């Protein structure tokens, strides 16, 4: 989760340096937001599932939760 803002800012700067249109830069920020929203429930469930079912089953469950959201 910490990497998402850093990578996004780097991508936005890169788009700006490559003289992309402001519309393209804004679209990238918009779609990054909508990509992050479905992953938030996944991070809420992770601490609860991890001690109960173990690491690999928890990771599989988190992928399913993100896909459903």
HELIX and SHEET records of a PDB file:
HELIX    1   1 UNK A    2  UNK A   17  1                                  16    
HELIX    2   2 UNK A   22  UNK A   53  1                                  32    
HELIX    3   3 UNK A   55  UNK A   68  1                                  14    
END                                                                             
